[in-house]
Amino acid sequence: MKKRLYYKKWKQELREEMKAETDGEYLTEKMVRKMSINDMLHYFRKLALEDAGYCGTMFNY
């Protein structure tokens, strides 16, 4: 039961971070609500790689 509560709390925290990233055009709040944890982590990994200077065509993240 504890594991499930931690999971839900973690997902909620990720959702709040994703809501800060919404721009209304590419990423909307409705999309964020439907995203799984893996989708959110993938999106943040992609942003981190782009900030580091890697382009999406060079690496398959």
mmCIF file of the N, C-alpha and C atoms, coordinates in Angstrom:
data_MODEL
# 
_entry.id   MODEL 
# 
loop_
_atom_site.group_PDB 
_atom_site.id 
_atom_site.type_symbol 
_atom_site.label_atom_id 
_atom_site.label_alt_id 
_atom_site.label_comp_id 
_atom_site.label_asym_id 
_atom_site.label_entity_id 
_atom_site.label_seq_id 
_atom_site.pdbx_PDB_ins_code 
_atom_site.Cartn_x 
_atom_site.Cartn_y 
_atom_site.Cartn_z 
_atom_site.occupancy 
_atom_site.B_iso_or_equiv 
_atom_site.pdbx_formal_charge 
_atom_site.auth_seq_id 
_atom_site.auth_comp_id 
_atom_site.auth_asym_id 
_atom_site.auth_atom_id 
_atom_site.pdbx_PDB_model_num 
ATOM 1   N N  . MET A 1 1  ? 0.824  -1.198 0.000   1.00 0.00 ? 1  MET A N  1 
ATOM 2   C CA . MET A 1 1  ? 0.000  0.000  0.000   1.00 0.00 ? 1  MET A CA 1 
ATOM 3   C C  . MET A 1 1  ? 0.863  1.256  0.000   1.00 0.00 ? 1  MET A C  1 
ATOM 4   N N  . LYS A 1 2  ? 1.961  1.232  0.782   1.00 0.00 ? 2  LYS A N  1 
ATOM 5   C CA . LYS A 1 2  ? 2.834  2.395  0.826   1.00 0.00 ? 2  LYS A CA 1 
ATOM 6   C C  . LYS A 1 2  ? 3.437  2.686  -0.540  1.00 0.00 ? 2  LYS A C  1 
ATOM 7   N N  . LYS A 1 3  ? 3.811  1.606  -1.243  1.00 0.00 ? 3  LYS A N  1 
ATOM 8   C CA . LYS A 1 3  ? 4.422  1.768  -2.553  1.00 0.00 ? 3  LYS A CA 1 
ATOM 9   C C  . LYS A 1 3  ? 3.476  2.517  -3.493  1.00 0.00 ? 3  LYS A C  1 
ATOM 10  N N  . ARG A 1 4  ? 2.207  2.180  -3.418  1.00 0.00 ? 4  ARG A N  1 
ATOM 11  C CA . ARG A 1 4  ? 1.216  2.831  -4.273  1.00 0.00 ? 4  ARG A CA 1 
ATOM 12  C C  . ARG A 1 4  ? 1.082  4.319  -3.932  1.00 0.00 ? 4  ARG A C  1 
ATOM 13  N N  . LEU A 1 5  ? 1.117  4.646  -2.642  1.00 0.00 ? 5  LEU A N  1 
ATOM 14  C CA . LEU A 1 5  ? 1.014  6.047  -2.234  1.00 0.00 ? 5  LEU A CA 1 
ATOM 15  C C  . LEU A 1 5  ? 2.216  6.850  -2.719  1.00 0.00 ? 5  LEU A C  1 
ATOM 16  N N  . TYR A 1 6  ? 3.408  6.262  -2.607  1.00 0.00 ? 6  TYR A N  1 
ATOM 17  C CA . TYR A 1 6  ? 4.603  6.943  -3.108  1.00 0.00 ? 6  TYR A CA 1 
ATOM 18  C C  . TYR A 1 6  ? 4.524  7.147  -4.612  1.00 0.00 ? 6  TYR A C  1 
ATOM 19  N N  . TYR A 1 7  ? 4.026  6.135  -5.305  1.00 0.00 ? 7  TYR A N  1 
ATOM 20  C CA . TYR A 1 7  ? 3.871  6.201  -6.750  1.00 0.00 ? 7  TYR A CA 1 
ATOM 21  C C  . TYR A 1 7  ? 2.924  7.332  -7.136  1.00 0.00 ? 7  TYR A C  1 
ATOM 22  N N  . LYS A 1 8  ? 1.785  7.415  -6.449  1.00 0.00 ? 8  LYS A N  1 
ATOM 23  C CA . LYS A 1 8  ? 0.806  8.465  -6.743  1.00 0.00 ? 8  LYS A CA 1 
ATOM 24  C C  . LYS A 1 8  ? 1.378  9.853  -6.457  1.00 0.00 ? 8  LYS A C  1 
ATOM 25  N N  . LYS A 1 9  ? 2.116  9.977  -5.346  1.00 0.00 ? 9  LYS A N  1 
ATOM 26  C CA . LYS A 1 9  ? 2.709  11.267 -4.992  1.00 0.00 ? 9  LYS A CA 1 
ATOM 27  C C  . LYS A 1 9  ? 3.762  11.670 -6.020  1.00 0.00 ? 9  LYS A C  1 
ATOM 28  N N  . TRP A 1 10 ? 4.576  10.704 -6.449  1.00 0.00 ? 10 TRP A N  1 
ATOM 29  C CA . TRP A 1 10 ? 5.603  10.967 -7.443  1.00 0.00 ? 10 TRP A CA 1 
ATOM 30  C C  . TRP A 1 10 ? 4.968  11.411 -8.760  1.00 0.00 ? 10 TRP A C  1 
ATOM 31  N N  . LYS A 1 11 ? 3.894  10.735 -9.169  1.00 0.00 ? 11 LYS A N  1 
ATOM 32  C CA . LYS A 1 11 ? 3.211  11.090 -10.407 1.00 0.00 ? 11 LYS A CA 1 
ATOM 33  C C  . LYS A 1 11 ? 2.621  12.498 -10.306 1.00 0.00 ? 11 LYS A C  1 
ATOM 34  N N  . GLN A 1 12 ? 2.078  12.841 -9.149  1.00 0.00 ? 12 GLN A N  1 
ATOM 35  C CA . GLN A 1 12 ? 1.509  14.175 -8.948  1.00 0.00 ? 12 GLN A CA 1 
ATOM 36  C C  . GLN A 1 12 ? 2.593  15.245 -9.047  1.00 0.00 ? 12 GLN A C  1 
ATOM 37  N N  . GLU A 1 13 ? 3.761  14.981 -8.450  1.00 0.00 ? 13 GLU A N  1 
ATOM 38  C CA . GLU A 1 13 ? 4.863  15.939 -8.525  1.00 0.00 ? 13 GLU A CA 1 
ATOM 39  C C  . GLU A 1 13 ? 5.339  16.116 -9.963  1.00 0.00 ? 13 GLU A C  1 
ATOM 40  N N  . LEU A 1 14 ? 5.437  15.024 -10.705 1.00 0.00 ? 14 LEU A N  1 
ATOM 41  C CA . LEU A 1 14 ? 5.829  15.114 -12.111 1.00 0.00 ? 14 LEU A CA 1 
ATOM 42  C C  . LEU A 1 14 ? 4.801  15.906 -12.909 1.00 0.00 ? 14 LEU A C  1 
ATOM 43  N N  . ARG A 1 15 ? 3.513  15.668 -12.616 1.00 0.00 ? 15 ARG A N  1 
ATOM 44  C CA . ARG A 1 15 ? 2.461  16.410 -13.319 1.00 0.00 ? 15 ARG A CA 1 
ATOM 45  C C  . ARG A 1 15 ? 2.579  17.910 -13.083 1.00 0.00 ? 15 ARG A C  1 
ATOM 46  N N  . GLU A 1 16 ? 2.865  18.298 -11.839 1.00 0.00 ? 16 GLU A N  1 
ATOM 47  C CA . GLU A 1 16 ? 3.004  19.717 -11.524 1.00 0.00 ? 16 GLU A CA 1 
ATOM 48  C C  . GLU A 1 16 ? 4.180  20.324 -12.284 1.00 0.00 ? 16 GLU A C  1 
ATOM 49  N N  . GLU A 1 17 ? 5.282  19.580 -12.388 1.00 0.00 ? 17 GLU A N  1 
ATOM 50  C CA . GLU A 1 17 ? 6.424  20.066 -13.153 1.00 0.00 ? 17 GLU A CA 1 
ATOM 51  C C  . GLU A 1 17 ? 6.081  20.177 -14.631 1.00 0.00 ? 17 GLU A C  1 
ATOM 52  N N  . MET A 1 18 ? 5.315  19.214 -15.140 1.00 0.00 ? 18 MET A N  1 
ATOM 53  C CA . MET A 1 18 ? 4.932  19.243 -16.548 1.00 0.00 ? 18 MET A CA 1 
ATOM 54  C C  . MET A 1 18 ? 3.984  20.404 -16.832 1.00 0.00 ? 18 MET A C  1 
ATOM 55  N N  . LYS A 1 19 ? 3.103  20.728 -15.888 1.00 0.00 ? 19 LYS A N  1 
ATOM 56  C CA . LYS A 1 19 ? 2.187  21.848 -16.097 1.00 0.00 ? 19 LYS A CA 1 
ATOM 57  C C  . LYS A 1 19 ? 2.953  23.153 -16.261 1.00 0.00 ? 19 LYS A C  1 
ATOM 58  N N  . ALA A 1 20 ? 4.110  23.253 -15.620 1.00 0.00 ? 20 ALA A N  1 
ATOM 59  C CA . ALA A 1 20 ? 4.943  24.442 -15.778 1.00 0.00 ? 20 ALA A CA 1 
ATOM 60  C C  . ALA A 1 20 ? 5.528  24.507 -17.188 1.00 0.00 ? 20 ALA A C  1 
ATOM 61  N N  . GLU A 1 21 ? 5.636  23.359 -17.847 1.00 0.00 ? 21 GLU A N  1 
ATOM 62  C CA . GLU A 1 21 ? 6.208  23.295 -19.192 1.00 0.00 ? 21 GLU A CA 1 
ATOM 63  C C  . GLU A 1 21 ? 5.166  23.515 -20.295 1.00 0.00 ? 21 GLU A C  1 
ATOM 64  N N  . THR A 1 22 ? 3.877  23.509 -19.949 1.00 0.00 ? 22 THR A N  1 
ATOM 65  C CA . THR A 1 22 ? 2.846  23.633 -20.984 1.00 0.00 ? 22 THR A CA 1 
ATOM 66  C C  . THR A 1 22 ? 2.931  24.990 -21.652 1.00 0.00 ? 22 THR A C  1 
ATOM 67  N N  . ASP A 1 23 ? 2.722  24.963 -22.954 1.00 0.00 ? 23 ASP A N  1 
ATOM 68  C CA . ASP A 1 23 ? 2.755  26.203 -23.711 1.00 0.00 ? 23 ASP A CA 1 
ATOM 69  C C  . ASP A 1 23 ? 1.456  26.447 -24.468 1.00 0.00 ? 23 ASP A C  1 
ATOM 70  N N  . GLY A 1 24 ? 0.520  25.503 -24.378 1.00 0.00 ? 24 GLY A N  1 
ATOM 71  C CA . GLY A 1 24 ? -0.769 25.673 -25.026 1.00 0.00 ? 24 GLY A CA 1 
ATOM 72  C C  . GLY A 1 24 ? -0.754 25.322 -26.497 1.00 0.00 ? 24 GLY A C  1 
ATOM 73  N N  . GLU A 1 25 ? 0.426  25.145 -27.061 1.00 0.00 ? 25 GLU A N  1 
ATOM 74  C CA . GLU A 1 25 ? 0.519  24.846 -28.480 1.00 0.00 ? 25 GLU A CA 1 
ATOM 75  C C  . GLU A 1 25 ? 1.016  23.415 -28.694 1.00 0.00 ? 25 GLU A C  1 
ATOM 76  N N  . TYR A 1 26 ? 2.266  23.147 -28.287 1.00 0.00 ? 26 TYR A N  1 
ATOM 77  C CA . TYR A 1 26 ? 2.839  21.807 -28.459 1.00 0.00 ? 26 TYR A CA 1 
ATOM 78  C C  . TYR A 1 26 ? 2.422  20.881 -27.317 1.00 0.00 ? 26 TYR A C  1 
ATOM 79  N N  . LEU A 1 27 ? 2.419  21.407 -26.112 1.00 0.00 ? 27 LEU A N  1 
ATOM 80  C CA . LEU A 1 27 ? 2.098  20.603 -24.933 1.00 0.00 ? 27 LEU A CA 1 
ATOM 81  C C  . LEU A 1 27 ? 0.958  21.275 -24.181 1.00 0.00 ? 27 LEU A C  1 
ATOM 82  N N  . THR A 1 28 ? -0.174 20.609 -24.106 1.00 0.00 ? 28 THR A N  1 
ATOM 83  C CA . THR A 1 28 ? -1.338 21.186 -23.435 1.00 0.00 ? 28 THR A CA 1 
ATOM 84  C C  . THR A 1 28 ? -1.587 20.480 -22.106 1.00 0.00 ? 28 THR A C  1 
ATOM 85  N N  . GLU A 1 29 ? -2.421 21.083 -21.257 1.00 0.00 ? 29 GLU A N  1 
ATOM 86  C CA . GLU A 1 29 ? -2.728 20.485 -19.953 1.00 0.00 ? 29 GLU A CA 1 
ATOM 87  C C  . GLU A 1 29 ? -3.455 19.155 -20.108 1.00 0.00 ? 29 GLU A C  1 
ATOM 88  N N  . LYS A 1 30 ? -4.289 19.029 -21.133 1.00 0.00 ? 30 LYS A N  1 
ATOM 89  C CA . LYS A 1 30 ? -4.994 17.772 -21.363 1.00 0.00 ? 30 LYS A CA 1 
ATOM 90  C C  . LYS A 1 30 ? -3.999 16.659 -21.684 1.00 0.00 ? 30 LYS A C  1 
ATOM 91  N N  . MET A 1 31 ? -2.978 16.973 -22.469 1.00 0.00 ? 31 MET A N  1 
ATOM 92  C CA . MET A 1 31 ? -1.945 15.985 -22.782 1.00 0.00 ? 31 MET A CA 1 
ATOM 93  C C  . MET A 1 31 ? -1.200 15.575 -21.519 1.00 0.00 ? 31 MET A C  1 
ATOM 94  N N  . VAL A 1 32 ? -0.910 16.543 -20.657 1.00 0.00 ? 32 VAL A N  1 
ATOM 95  C CA . VAL A 1 32 ? -0.180 16.255 -19.417 1.00 0.00 ? 32 VAL A CA 1 
ATOM 96  C C  . VAL A 1 32 ? -0.995 15.328 -18.528 1.00 0.00 ? 32 VAL A C  1 
ATOM 97  N N  . ARG A 1 33 ? -2.298 15.547 -18.439 1.00 0.00 ? 33 ARG A N  1 
ATOM 98  C CA . ARG A 1 33 ? -3.152 14.691 -17.609 1.00 0.00 ? 33 ARG A CA 1 
ATOM 99  C C  . ARG A 1 33 ? -3.134 13.245 -18.088 1.00 0.00 ? 33 ARG A C  1 
ATOM 100 N N  . LYS A 1 34 ? -3.023 13.041 -19.400 1.00 0.00 ? 34 LYS A N  1 
ATOM 101 C CA . LYS A 1 34 ? -3.078 11.696 -19.965 1.00 0.00 ? 34 LYS A CA 1 
ATOM 102 C C  . LYS A 1 34 ? -1.716 11.014 -20.036 1.00 0.00 ? 34 LYS A C  1 
ATOM 103 N N  . MET A 1 35 ? -0.642 11.749 -19.756 1.00 0.00 ? 35 MET A N  1 
ATOM 104 C CA . MET A 1 35 ? 0.702  11.171 -19.853 1.00 0.00 ? 35 MET A CA 1 
ATOM 105 C C  . MET A 1 35 ? 0.985  10.192 -18.719 1.00 0.00 ? 35 MET A C  1 
ATOM 106 N N  . SER A 1 36 ? 1.711  9.142  -19.054 1.00 0.00 ? 36 SER A N  1 
ATOM 107 C CA . SER A 1 36 ? 2.171  8.211  -18.022 1.00 0.00 ? 36 SER A CA 1 
ATOM 108 C C  . SER A 1 36 ? 3.475  8.748  -17.436 1.00 0.00 ? 36 SER A C  1 
ATOM 109 N N  . ILE A 1 37 ? 3.931  8.117  -16.374 1.00 0.00 ? 37 ILE A N  1 
ATOM 110 C CA . ILE A 1 37 ? 5.194  8.532  -15.757 1.00 0.00 ? 37 ILE A CA 1 
ATOM 111 C C  . ILE A 1 37 ? 6.335  8.372  -16.757 1.00 0.00 ? 37 ILE A C  1 
ATOM 112 N N  . ASN A 1 38 ? 6.337  7.282  -17.509 1.00 0.00 ? 38 ASN A N  1 
ATOM 113 C CA . ASN A 1 38 ? 7.400  7.069  -18.492 1.00 0.00 ? 38 ASN A CA 1 
ATOM 114 C C  . ASN A 1 38 ? 7.399  8.155  -19.554 1.00 0.00 ? 38 ASN A C  1 
ATOM 115 N N  . ASP A 1 39 ? 6.218  8.576  -19.994 1.00 0.00 ? 39 ASP A N  1 
ATOM 116 C CA . ASP A 1 39 ? 6.131  9.651  -20.981 1.00 0.00 ? 39 ASP A CA 1 
ATOM 117 C C  . ASP A 1 39 ? 6.702  10.954 -20.429 1.00 0.00 ? 39 ASP A C  1 
ATOM 118 N N  . MET A 1 40 ? 6.376  11.257 -19.170 1.00 0.00 ? 40 MET A N  1 
ATOM 119 C CA . MET A 1 40 ? 6.875  12.492 -18.562 1.00 0.00 ? 40 MET A CA 1 
ATOM 120 C C  . MET A 1 40 ? 8.389  12.446 -18.389 1.00 0.00 ? 40 MET A C  1 
ATOM 121 N N  . LEU A 1 41 ? 8.906  11.303 -17.938 1.00 0.00 ? 41 LEU A N  1 
ATOM 122 C CA . LEU A 1 41 ? 10.350 11.170 -17.773 1.00 0.00 ? 41 LEU A CA 1 
ATOM 123 C C  . LEU A 1 41 ? 11.061 11.273 -19.122 1.00 0.00 ? 41 LEU A C  1 
ATOM 124 N N  . HIS A 1 42 ? 10.474 10.689 -20.161 1.00 0.00 ? 42 HIS A N  1 
ATOM 125 C CA . HIS A 1 42 ? 11.038 10.779 -21.509 1.00 0.00 ? 42 HIS A CA 1 
ATOM 126 C C  . HIS A 1 42 ? 11.100 12.241 -21.962 1.00 0.00 ? 42 HIS A C  1 
ATOM 127 N N  . TYR A 1 43 ? 10.039 12.984 -21.707 1.00 0.00 ? 43 TYR A N  1 
ATOM 128 C CA . TYR A 1 43 ? 9.995  14.393 -22.096 1.00 0.00 ? 43 TYR A CA 1 
ATOM 129 C C  . TYR A 1 43 ? 11.074 15.199 -21.371 1.00 0.00 ? 43 TYR A C  1 
ATOM 130 N N  . PHE A 1 44 ? 11.230 14.961 -20.057 1.00 0.00 ? 44 PHE A N  1 
ATOM 131 C CA . PHE A 1 44 ? 12.251 15.690 -19.299 1.00 0.00 ? 44 PHE A CA 1 
ATOM 132 C C  . PHE A 1 44 ? 13.655 15.299 -19.747 1.00 0.00 ? 44 PHE A C  1 
ATOM 133 N N  . ARG A 1 45 ? 13.867 14.013 -20.081 1.00 0.00 ? 45 ARG A N  1 
ATOM 134 C CA . ARG A 1 45 ? 15.167 13.570 -20.591 1.00 0.00 ? 45 ARG A CA 1 
ATOM 135 C C  . ARG A 1 45 ? 15.481 14.257 -21.913 1.00 0.00 ? 45 ARG A C  1 
ATOM 136 N N  . LYS A 1 46 ? 14.457 14.364 -22.764 1.00 0.00 ? 46 LYS A N  1 
ATOM 137 C CA . LYS A 1 46 ? 14.622 15.022 -24.058 1.00 0.00 ? 46 LYS A CA 1 
ATOM 138 C C  . LYS A 1 46 ? 15.005 16.489 -23.865 1.00 0.00 ? 46 LYS A C  1 
ATOM 139 N N  . LEU A 1 47 ? 14.333 17.174 -22.942 1.00 0.00 ? 47 LEU A N  1 
ATOM 140 C CA . LEU A 1 47 ? 14.671 18.571 -22.666 1.00 0.00 ? 47 LEU A CA 1 
ATOM 141 C C  . LEU A 1 47 ? 16.092 18.709 -22.140 1.00 0.00 ? 47 LEU A C  1 
ATOM 142 N N  . ALA A 1 48 ? 16.506 17.798 -21.274 1.00 0.00 ? 48 ALA A N  1 
ATOM 143 C CA . ALA A 1 48 ? 17.856 17.848 -20.709 1.00 0.00 ? 48 ALA A CA 1 
ATOM 144 C C  . ALA A 1 48 ? 18.904 17.654 -21.800 1.00 0.00 ? 48 ALA A C  1 
ATOM 145 N N  . LEU A 1 49 ? 18.660 16.729 -22.722 1.00 0.00 ? 49 LEU A N  1 
ATOM 146 C CA . LEU A 1 49 ? 19.607 16.510 -23.812 1.00 0.00 ? 49 LEU A CA 1 
ATOM 147 C C  . LEU A 1 49 ? 19.672 17.715 -24.739 1.00 0.00 ? 49 LEU A C  1 
ATOM 148 N N  . GLU A 1 50 ? 18.520 18.321 -25.019 1.00 0.00 ? 50 GLU A N  1 
ATOM 149 C CA . GLU A 1 50 ? 18.510 19.508 -25.873 1.00 0.00 ? 50 GLU A CA 1 
ATOM 150 C C  . GLU A 1 50 ? 19.240 20.663 -25.207 1.00 0.00 ? 50 GLU A C  1 
ATOM 151 N N  . ASP A 1 51 ? 19.076 20.816 -23.896 1.00 0.00 ? 51 ASP A N  1 
ATOM 152 C CA . ASP A 1 51 ? 19.793 21.862 -23.166 1.00 0.00 ? 51 ASP A CA 1 
ATOM 153 C C  . ASP A 1 51 ? 21.295 21.615 -23.180 1.00 0.00 ? 51 ASP A C  1 
ATOM 154 N N  . ALA A 1 52 ? 21.688 20.341 -23.220 1.00 0.00 ? 52 ALA A N  1 
ATOM 155 C CA . ALA A 1 52 ? 23.108 19.996 -23.236 1.00 0.00 ? 52 ALA A CA 1 
ATOM 156 C C  . ALA A 1 52 ? 23.712 20.163 -24.629 1.00 0.00 ? 52 ALA A C  1 
ATOM 157 N N  . GLY A 1 53 ? 22.877 20.397 -25.629 1.00 0.00 ? 53 GLY A N  1 
ATOM 158 C CA . GLY A 1 53 ? 23.380 20.670 -26.962 1.00 0.00 ? 53 GLY A CA 1 
ATOM 159 C C  . GLY A 1 53 ? 23.245 19.529 -27.951 1.00 0.00 ? 53 GLY A C  1 
ATOM 160 N N  . TYR A 1 54 ? 22.610 18.434 -27.573 1.00 0.00 ? 54 TYR A N  1 
ATOM 161 C CA . TYR A 1 54 ? 22.413 17.327 -28.496 1.00 0.00 ? 54 TYR A CA 1 
ATOM 162 C C  . TYR A 1 54 ? 21.125 17.548 -29.268 1.00 0.00 ? 54 TYR A C  1 
ATOM 163 N N  . CYS A 1 55 ? 21.141 17.189 -30.551 1.00 0.00 ? 55 CYS A N  1 
ATOM 164 C CA . CYS A 1 55 ? 19.913 17.339 -31.330 1.00 0.00 ? 55 CYS A CA 1 
ATOM 165 C C  . CYS A 1 55 ? 19.206 15.997 -31.418 1.00 0.00 ? 55 CYS A C  1 
ATOM 166 N N  . GLY A 1 56 ? 17.942 16.017 -31.691 1.00 0.00 ? 56 GLY A N  1 
ATOM 167 C CA . GLY A 1 56 ? 17.128 14.814 -31.689 1.00 0.00 ? 56 GLY A CA 1 
ATOM 168 C C  . GLY A 1 56 ? 17.464 13.828 -32.786 1.00 0.00 ? 56 GLY A C  1 
ATOM 169 N N  . THR A 1 57 ? 18.119 14.280 -33.855 1.00 0.00 ? 57 THR A N  1 
ATOM 170 C CA . THR A 1 57 ? 18.433 13.359 -34.939 1.00 0.00 ? 57 THR A CA 1 
ATOM 171 C C  . THR A 1 57 ? 19.670 12.531 -34.638 1.00 0.00 ? 57 THR A C  1 
ATOM 172 N N  . MET A 1 58 ? 20.500 12.985 -33.703 1.00 0.00 ? 58 MET A N  1 
ATOM 173 C CA . MET A 1 58 ? 21.736 12.264 -33.396 1.00 0.00 ? 58 MET A CA 1 
ATOM 174 C C  . MET A 1 58 ? 21.494 11.087 -32.467 1.00 0.00 ? 58 MET A C  1 
ATOM 175 N N  . PHE A 1 59 ? 20.564 11.223 -31.549 1.00 0.00 ? 59 PHE A N  1 
ATOM 176 C CA . PHE A 1 59 ? 20.356 10.210 -30.528 1.00 0.00 ? 59 PHE A CA 1 
ATOM 177 C C  . PHE A 1 59 ? 18.901 9.800  -30.471 1.00 0.00 ? 59 PHE A C  1 
ATOM 178 N N  . ASN A 1 60 ? 18.692 8.527  -30.235 1.00 0.00 ? 60 ASN A N  1 
ATOM 179 C CA . ASN A 1 60 ? 17.332 8.033  -30.044 1.00 0.00 ? 60 ASN A CA 1 
ATOM 180 C C  . ASN A 1 60 ? 17.098 7.910  -28.551 1.00 0.00 ? 60 ASN A C  1 
ATOM 181 N N  . TYR A 1 61 ? 16.396 8.872  -27.971 1.00 0.00 ? 61 TYR A N  1 
ATOM 182 C CA . TYR A 1 61 ? 16.133 8.800  -26.547 1.00 0.00 ? 61 TYR A CA 1 
ATOM 183 C C  . TYR A 1 61 ? 14.782 8.249  -26.384 1.00 0.00 ? 61 TYR A C  1 
# 
